[in-house]
C-alpha cells in the first residue's frame, strides 16, 4: 500500500502528535548516530519536547560541541555585522545609562525636597529614613574628624613642650656662663667710681678776681 504524502503542518490531535514526535525523535537520534559513526563526523543533537523535556545526542561531548560551535560562528562574523552589533550594544548601554541618570536626578530632587507631590506616604517615609541615616553617618564622621584633630593638637603640644624644655636648658646654661662677666663688669664700675671719688673738689663763693688757684 502506498503511503500518502504527509503535509508539513502542526498535527492537531494531541495523541497523534505525541506518537509522531516519539517515532521521528528516535529516527532522528538514530540518523545522527549513524552519521557520526559512518562518516566520522562530530554530531550534536538537542531536542526539547512540547512539554519541555530534553533529549540530546553527542558523538563526543555536548558541551564541547557547543563551545566549538560558538568559536566557529564567532570567527564567521563579518566585520560589518560585528560593527553593527557593537553599535547596537553601545546604544543599549547609552540608553541604560541615561535611564540611571534620570533616576538619580529624580532621587536627588526628592532628597532636596522637590517633586514630592507625586510621592506616596510610604515613599516619603522611605526618603525620611534615608535622610536620617545620612545625617547619622555625617555626624559620626564629624565626631571622628574632631577626635583626629584633638589627637593632632595633643601631639603638637607634646612637641612644643619638648622644644620649650630644650630652650630652657639652653638658656639656663647661657645665663650661668654670662653671670661671672656681669660680676666683673660690676666690680670694674665700682673701681672707677672709687677712683673718681678721690678727686678733690672745692666750691668757692665770691667774685672771680678773689679766687686763688691752688697749686
C-alpha positions as a Markdown table, in Angstrom:
| # | Residue | x | y | z |
|---|---|---|---|---|
| 1 | Unk | 0.0 | 0.0 | 0.0 |
| 2 | Unk | 1.4 | 3.4 | -1.0 |
| 3 | Unk | 1.8 | 5.8 | 1.9 |
| 4 | Unk | 0.3 | 9.1 | 1.4 |
| 5 | Unk | 2.3 | 12.3 | 1.5 |
| 6 | Unk | 2.4 | 13.9 | 4.9 |
| 7 | Unk | 1.5 | 17.5 | 5.0 |
| 8 | Unk | 4.1 | 19.7 | 6.8 |
| 9 | Unk | 1.8 | 21.3 | 9.3 |
| 10 | Unk | 1.1 | 21.0 | 13.0 |
| 11 | Unk | -0.8 | 17.8 | 14.0 |
| 12 | Unk | -3.9 | 19.0 | 15.8 |
| 13 | Unk | -4.7 | 15.7 | 17.6 |
| 14 | Unk | -2.6 | 15.6 | 20.7 |
| 15 | Unk | -2.2 | 11.8 | 20.8 |
| 16 | Unk | -1.2 | 11.6 | 17.2 |
| 17 | Unk | 1.2 | 14.4 | 17.7 |
| 18 | Unk | 2.9 | 12.7 | 20.6 |
| 19 | Unk | 3.2 | 9.4 | 18.7 |
| 20 | Unk | 4.7 | 11.2 | 15.7 |
| 21 | Unk | 7.1 | 13.0 | 18.0 |
| 22 | Unk | 8.3 | 9.8 | 19.6 |
| 23 | Unk | 8.8 | 8.0 | 16.3 |
| 24 | Unk | 10.6 | 10.8 | 14.5 |
| 25 | Unk | 12.7 | 11.7 | 17.5 |
| 26 | Unk | 14.0 | 8.1 | 17.7 |
| 27 | Unk | 14.6 | 8.1 | 14.0 |
| 28 | Unk | 16.5 | 11.4 | 14.2 |
| 29 | Unk | 18.7 | 10.2 | 17.0 |
| 30 | Unk | 19.4 | 7.0 | 15.1 |
| 31 | Unk | 20.4 | 9.0 | 12.0 |
| 32 | Unk | 22.7 | 11.2 | 14.0 |
| 33 | Unk | 24.4 | 8.2 | 15.5 |
| 34 | Unk | 24.8 | 6.6 | 12.1 |
| 35 | Unk | 26.2 | 9.8 | 10.6 |
| 36 | Unk | 28.8 | 10.1 | 13.3 |
| 37 | Unk | 29.9 | 6.5 | 13.0 |
| 38 | Unk | 29.8 | 6.1 | 9.2 |
| 39 | Unk | 31.4 | 9.5 | 8.3 |
| 40 | Unk | 33.5 | 10.0 | 11.4 |
| 41 | Unk | 31.7 | 13.3 | 12.0 |
| 42 | Unk | 31.2 | 15.2 | 15.2 |
| 43 | Unk | 27.5 | 15.4 | 15.7 |
| 44 | Unk | 25.5 | 17.1 | 18.4 |
| 45 | Unk | 21.7 | 16.9 | 18.6 |
| 46 | Unk | 19.4 | 18.7 | 21.1 |
| 47 | Unk | 15.7 | 18.2 | 21.2 |
| 48 | Unk | 13.1 | 19.7 | 23.5 |
| 49 | Unk | 9.7 | 18.0 | 23.6 |
| 50 | Unk | 6.5 | 20.1 | 23.6 |
| 51 | Unk | 6.4 | 19.6 | 27.4 |
| 52 | Unk | 10.0 | 20.9 | 27.8 |
| 53 | Unk | 11.7 | 17.5 | 28.2 |
| 54 | Unk | 15.3 | 17.4 | 26.9 |
| 55 | Unk | 16.6 | 14.8 | 24.5 |
| 56 | Unk | 20.2 | 15.0 | 23.3 |
| 57 | Unk | 22.9 | 13.1 | 21.5 |
| 58 | Unk | 26.6 | 13.9 | 21.0 |
| 59 | Unk | 29.3 | 11.9 | 19.4 |
| 60 | Unk | 31.8 | 13.3 | 21.9 |
| 61 | Unk | 30.5 | 15.8 | 24.4 |
| 62 | Unk | 27.6 | 18.2 | 24.1 |
| 63 | Unk | 29.4 | 21.0 | 25.9 |
| 64 | Unk | 32.5 | 20.6 | 23.7 |
| 65 | Unk | 30.4 | 20.7 | 20.6 |
| 66 | Unk | 28.5 | 23.8 | 21.8 |
| 67 | Unk | 31.8 | 25.6 | 22.6 |
| 68 | Unk | 33.2 | 24.6 | 19.2 |
| 69 | Unk | 30.1 | 25.9 | 17.5 |
| 70 | Unk | 30.4 | 29.2 | 19.3 |
| 71 | Unk | 34.0 | 29.6 | 18.3 |
| 72 | Unk | 33.1 | 28.8 | 14.7 |
| 73 | Unk | 30.2 | 31.2 | 14.5 |
| 74 | Unk | 32.3 | 33.9 | 16.1 |
| 75 | Unk | 35.1 | 33.5 | 13.5 |
| 76 | Unk | 32.5 | 33.7 | 10.7 |
| 77 | Unk | 31.0 | 37.0 | 11.8 |
| 78 | Unk | 31.6 | 39.7 | 9.1 |
| 79 | Unk | 33.3 | 42.9 | 10.1 |
| 80 | Unk | 30.2 | 45.0 | 9.1 |
| 81 | Unk | 28.0 | 42.7 | 11.2 |
| 82 | Unk | 30.4 | 42.9 | 14.1 |
| 83 | Unk | 30.5 | 46.7 | 13.9 |
| 84 | Unk | 26.7 | 46.8 | 13.7 |
| 85 | Unk | 26.5 | 44.6 | 16.8 |
| 86 | Unk | 28.9 | 46.8 | 18.7 |
| 87 | Unk | 27.0 | 49.9 | 17.7 |
| 88 | Unk | 23.7 | 48.4 | 18.9 |
| 89 | Unk | 25.4 | 47.4 | 22.1 |
| 90 | Unk | 26.7 | 50.9 | 22.7 |
| 91 | Unk | 23.2 | 52.3 | 22.0 |
| 92 | Unk | 21.8 | 49.9 | 24.6 |
| 93 | Unk | 24.4 | 50.9 | 27.1 |
| 94 | Unk | 23.8 | 54.6 | 26.5 |
| 95 | Unk | 20.1 | 54.2 | 26.9 |
| 96 | Unk | 20.6 | 52.3 | 30.1 |
| 97 | Unk | 23.0 | 55.0 | 31.5 |
| 98 | Unk | 20.6 | 57.7 | 30.6 |
| 99 | Unk | 17.8 | 55.9 | 32.5 |
| 100 | Unk | 20.1 | 55.5 | 35.5 |
| 101 | Unk | 21.0 | 59.2 | 35.4 |
| 102 | Unk | 17.3 | 60.2 | 35.2 |
| 103 | Unk | 16.5 | 58.1 | 38.2 |
| 104 | Unk | 19.4 | 59.6 | 40.1 |
| 105 | Unk | 18.3 | 63.1 | 39.2 |
| 106 | Unk | 14.8 | 62.3 | 40.4 |
| 107 | Unk | 16.1 | 60.9 | 43.7 |
| 108 | Unk | 18.3 | 63.9 | 44.2 |
| 109 | Unk | 15.4 | 66.3 | 43.7 |
| 110 | Unk | 13.3 | 64.3 | 46.2 |
| 111 | Unk | 16.2 | 64.4 | 48.8 |
| 112 | Unk | 16.3 | 68.2 | 48.3 |
| 113 | Unk | 12.5 | 68.3 | 49.0 |
| 114 | Unk | 11.5 | 68.9 | 45.4 |
| 115 | Unk | 8.9 | 67.0 | 43.4 |
| 116 | Unk | 7.3 | 65.3 | 46.5 |
| 117 | Unk | 3.8 | 66.0 | 45.3 |
| 118 | Unk | 3.6 | 62.8 | 43.4 |
| 119 | Unk | 5.1 | 60.7 | 46.2 |
| 120 | Unk | 3.0 | 58.4 | 48.4 |
| 121 | Unk | 3.2 | 58.2 | 52.1 |
| 122 | Unk | 5.4 | 55.2 | 52.0 |
| 123 | Unk | 7.8 | 56.8 | 49.6 |
| 124 | Unk | 8.1 | 60.0 | 51.8 |
| 125 | Unk | 8.7 | 57.8 | 54.8 |
| 126 | Unk | 11.4 | 55.9 | 52.9 |
| 127 | Unk | 13.1 | 59.2 | 51.9 |
| 128 | Unk | 12.9 | 60.4 | 55.5 |
| 129 | Unk | 14.6 | 57.3 | 56.8 |
| 130 | Unk | 17.3 | 57.6 | 54.2 |
| 131 | Unk | 18.0 | 61.2 | 55.2 |
| 132 | Unk | 18.1 | 60.2 | 58.9 |
| 133 | Unk | 20.7 | 57.5 | 58.1 |
| 134 | Unk | 22.7 | 60.0 | 56.1 |
| 135 | Unk | 22.6 | 62.6 | 58.9 |
| 136 | Unk | 23.8 | 59.9 | 61.4 |
| 137 | Unk | 26.6 | 59.0 | 59.1 |
| 138 | Unk | 27.7 | 62.6 | 58.7 |
| 139 | Unk | 27.6 | 63.2 | 62.4 |
| 140 | Unk | 29.7 | 60.1 | 63.1 |
| 141 | Unk | 32.2 | 61.3 | 60.5 |
| 142 | Unk | 32.2 | 64.8 | 62.1 |
| 143 | Unk | 33.0 | 63.3 | 65.5 |
| 144 | Unk | 35.8 | 61.2 | 64.1 |
| 145 | Unk | 37.3 | 64.3 | 62.4 |
| 146 | Unk | 37.1 | 66.2 | 65.8 |
| 147 | Unk | 38.9 | 63.3 | 67.6 |
| 148 | Unk | 41.6 | 63.2 | 64.9 |
| 149 | Unk | 42.1 | 67.0 | 65.2 |
| 150 | Unk | 42.3 | 66.8 | 69.0 |
| 151 | Unk | 44.9 | 64.0 | 68.8 |
| 152 | Unk | 47.0 | 66.0 | 66.4 |
| 153 | Unk | 46.8 | 69.1 | 68.7 |
| 154 | Unk | 47.9 | 66.9 | 71.6 |
| 155 | Unk | 50.9 | 65.6 | 69.6 |
| 156 | Unk | 51.7 | 69.1 | 68.6 |
| 157 | Unk | 51.5 | 70.2 | 72.3 |
| 158 | Unk | 53.9 | 67.5 | 73.3 |
| 159 | Unk | 56.4 | 68.5 | 70.6 |
| 160 | Unk | 56.2 | 72.2 | 71.6 |
| 161 | Unk | 56.6 | 71.3 | 75.3 |
| 162 | Unk | 59.8 | 69.3 | 74.5 |
| 163 | Unk | 61.2 | 72.1 | 72.4 |
| 164 | Unk | 60.4 | 74.6 | 75.2 |
| 165 | Unk | 62.2 | 72.4 | 77.7 |
| 166 | Unk | 65.3 | 72.2 | 75.4 |
| 167 | Unk | 65.2 | 76.0 | 75.1 |
| 168 | Unk | 65.0 | 76.4 | 78.9 |
| 169 | Unk | 68.0 | 74.2 | 79.4 |
| 170 | Unk | 70.0 | 76.0 | 76.7 |
| 171 | Unk | 69.0 | 79.4 | 78.1 |
| 172 | Unk | 70.0 | 78.3 | 81.7 |
| 173 | Unk | 73.5 | 77.3 | 80.5 |
| 174 | Unk | 74.0 | 80.7 | 78.8 |
| 175 | Unk | 72.9 | 82.6 | 81.9 |
| 176 | Unk | 75.4 | 80.7 | 84.0 |
| 177 | Unk | 78.2 | 81.5 | 81.6 |
| 178 | Unk | 77.3 | 85.2 | 81.4 |
| 179 | Unk | 77.0 | 85.7 | 85.3 |
| 180 | Unk | 80.8 | 85.9 | 86.0 |
| 181 | Unk | 81.3 | 88.5 | 83.3 |
| 182 | Unk | 78.5 | 90.6 | 84.6 |
| 183 | Unk | 80.0 | 90.5 | 88.1 |
| 184 | Unk | 83.4 | 91.6 | 86.7 |
| 185 | Unk | 81.8 | 94.5 | 84.9 |
| 186 | Unk | 80.1 | 95.5 | 88.2 |
| 187 | Unk | 83.5 | 95.4 | 90.0 |
| 188 | Unk | 85.0 | 97.5 | 87.3 |
| 189 | Unk | 82.3 | 100.1 | 87.6 |
| 190 | Unk | 82.8 | 100.2 | 91.4 |
| 191 | Unk | 86.6 | 100.6 | 91.0 |
| 192 | Unk | 86.1 | 103.5 | 88.6 |
| 193 | Unk | 83.7 | 105.1 | 91.0 |
| 194 | Unk | 86.2 | 104.9 | 93.8 |
| 195 | Unk | 89.0 | 106.4 | 91.7 |
| 196 | Unk | 86.7 | 109.3 | 90.7 |
| 197 | Unk | 85.7 | 109.8 | 94.3 |
| 198 | Unk | 89.4 | 110.5 | 95.3 |
| 199 | Unk | 89.4 | 113.7 | 93.2 |
| 200 | Unk | 89.1 | 116.7 | 95.4 |
| 201 | Unk | 86.7 | 119.4 | 94.5 |
| 202 | Unk | 86.2 | 122.7 | 96.2 |
| 203 | Unk | 83.4 | 125.1 | 96.0 |
| 204 | Unk | 84.4 | 128.8 | 96.1 |
| 205 | Unk | 82.0 | 131.5 | 96.7 |
| 206 | Unk | 82.9 | 135.0 | 95.7 |
| 207 | Unk | 84.0 | 137.3 | 92.9 |
| 208 | Unk | 86.2 | 135.7 | 90.2 |
| 209 | Unk | 89.1 | 138.1 | 91.0 |
| 210 | Unk | 89.2 | 136.9 | 94.6 |
| 211 | Unk | 89.7 | 133.3 | 93.6 |
| 212 | Unk | 93.1 | 131.9 | 94.3 |
| 213 | Unk | 94.3 | 129.0 | 92.2 |
| 214 | Unk | 95.6 | 126.3 | 94.3 |
| 215 | Unk | 98.8 | 124.8 | 93.2 |
